[in-house]
Amino acid sequence: MAENEAEIYVLEDENGDEVEFTELFSFESDENGKTYIILQALDPEVDGVLAYTINPADEAGELIPIETDAEFDMVEEVMATILNNPEI
């Protein structure tokens, strides 16, 4: 894959239909050392973004669900900061 090509993640929606997502951004938490990935659907009609943890050393790119409410709250705070500050 060329360096400028984004990896495509194919996930199933609540109806079992496949939806393609691409990475909006990722970050590593200083608090817990985990790496998080924020995904956005390629289809503009699909609303919202999804957040997962990933293991950067895992070449398969397995998406791992966020485990706790506190962890999800931290990810939401980072997402809000990044998405509301175009200079970042």
N, C-alpha and C positions, 0 to 999 in steps of 0.2 A: 504494500500500500504506500502510496506517495505521502510525503510528510504533510502536505496541505489537505489531504483527504481525511475527513472526520470519520471516526468509527461509527457504524450504525448498530444500534441495539434494537432488537425486535422483541417486543413484549406483548403479552395478551391483555386485552381489556376485559372488563366485566362480562362481556358477551362472548368471550373466547375468540374475538377477532384479533389478528396480528396488527400491531401499530409500530411503526418505525420511529425511533428516537435518536437524537444526536446529543452529544455533550454540549451543554451551555457553558459550564465551567466546572472546575474541581478545586478542592483545597484540602490541606492537611490541618487537623486540629492540634493546636499546641497543648490542649488540655488532656487529650487521650491518645494522641499519636495516630489516630485513624485518618484515612483519606476518604473524602466524600466526593461524590459525583452528582451533579445536577443535570438532569436530562430534560430536553424539550422535544415534543413531537414534531416530526417533519411536516405533518399535515396541519395547516393553519387552522383547520376547523376543530382540532383537538385542543381543548383549553388546559392550562396549568402546566406545572413542571413536576418532575418526580425526583426524589433524593434517595440515594443509596450510599452504602459504604463500599469501597473496593479495596482490593489488595494490589498495589501497583506492581508487585513482583509476579502476579498471576497473569500469564500471557493469555489465558482464556477470557479474562475480563469479567469474571463472575460478579454479578450484582448481589450485594448482601443487604437484606432489609435492616433499617435502623431499629435498634433494640428497645430503647426506652423513651419515655416522654421527654425527659431532660435532654437527651441527645437530640431528639427531633426539634425541641425548642431552640437549642444552640444552632442547629443547621438553619432553621427558619430565620434566626437573627442575622446570621452571616449572609443568607440569600437576600434579605431585605436591604442590608447594608450595600451589597454589591449591585443589586438591581436598581437601587435608588440613587446611586452615585456613579454617573457615567465616566467620571475621571479615573475610577479605579480600574 
